[in-house]
Amino acid sequence: MIVEEDPDIYGPVYCRGPETPDNNCCGKIDVLRFDESATQQWRTTITTKDNVNTAGAGPYVWWYQHTMRLGFQNDEYAVFFRAAGSSERPGEPGEVGIHTGDRILGNRREPRMDMGAAA
């Protein structure tokens, strides 16, 4: 699994703005599979491409702690991870609050990672 910056989801307030001056990370999580000879078989992104300034955006990686666990058996995979999500900020039109939550995603065949999510 790889965590890396994702400029597609950047918002001016939360990714490169005054809310996070020392912690500027808005990113994605990719899961990769390699064969026995270290040749990449597939790569899939398990976070969304929603802009972080949009209510309902997520899951995505923000600046605070993120942990991940990968489980697999043959061609079945599951990923448990901590991610961020955006929700409307009550009483502040156009503003969002960013919150952490745990997610679990799984599949029965590569590379789809879209079964059963829980926040």
N, C-alpha and C positions, 0 to 999 in steps of 0.2 A: 504494500500500500504506500502511496505517495501523497503528501500534502504539498501543494504548491499554489502560488499566487494565481488568481484568475481575474484579469482586468475586465473581463466581460461583465462581472457582477459589481464592479466598483460603484460606489456612491460617493459624492463629494463630502458628505458630512462624516460618515463612519469609516471610510477606508483611507482617506488622506486628508482628514480635516481636524478641527479643534477637539472633537470628542475623543480621538485616539492619537495624540501627537507622537507618542513614543511606541505605539503598538500598532503600526499600520499593516495589518494583514487582512485581506479578504480573499479567501481561497477556496480550493476544491480538493476533493479526495478522489484519487484514481486507484483502482485495483488492477493489478497486472498478473498475468499467468505466464510462467516460463516452462519450457520442457526440460528434459534431463540434460540437454546440451546448452542450456542457458539462452535459447532462442525464444524471444517473446512470442507467445501464442495469441494473446489478446490483451486489450486494455479497455476499461470502461470507467466512466465517471459516475460516482454514486451520489454526488451532490447536484443541486439544481443550478440553472443559469439565470435565476431571478436576480434582479438588482436588489441589493441589500436595503435600499431606501423604500422598497415596496412592501406594504403590509401583506403578509402571507408568504413572503419569500423564505426559502430554506428547504432543506437543510443546506448550510454552507459553513465554511471555516471562518471564524472571526479571530481576534487576537488572543483570547484566553485559552486555557488548557484544553487540549483535545486528545482523547485516548481512543484507540481502536483495537478490536480483536477480530481475527479472521478464523473461521471454522470451515472445514471442508472434508468431504468424503467423496472420492472419485470425482464426478462432475457436478456435485452439489456444493454450493457455497453459501455462507452467511457471514455478514459483517455487522458487528455491534460497535457503534461509535457515538461519541459525544459531538454534537454540532450546534450551530446557532440558527435562529430563526427570527424573523421580524414580525411584529404585530403592531396594530394601531396604538398610538399613545393617547390615552383618554384626555380629552380637553385640549389637545394640541393638534389641530387640523394639519394634515400633511406631514406630521412627524411620526416616526416609528420608534418602538422600543426593541432592543435586541436581547434575546433571552437564550439560555442554553437548554438543551434537552438531549435525551438519549434516543437513538434510533437503532432499529435492527432491520436489515434488508437481507433478502435471500433469494436464491434461484434454484432451478433444477437443471439448467443448462447454461453454459457460458454464452455470451457475456452479459446477459440481462441481470440486473440487480434491482428488481422492482416488486417483489412479493412482500406483503406484510410490513408496514411501517408503524411504529408506535413512538409517540413523543413523550 
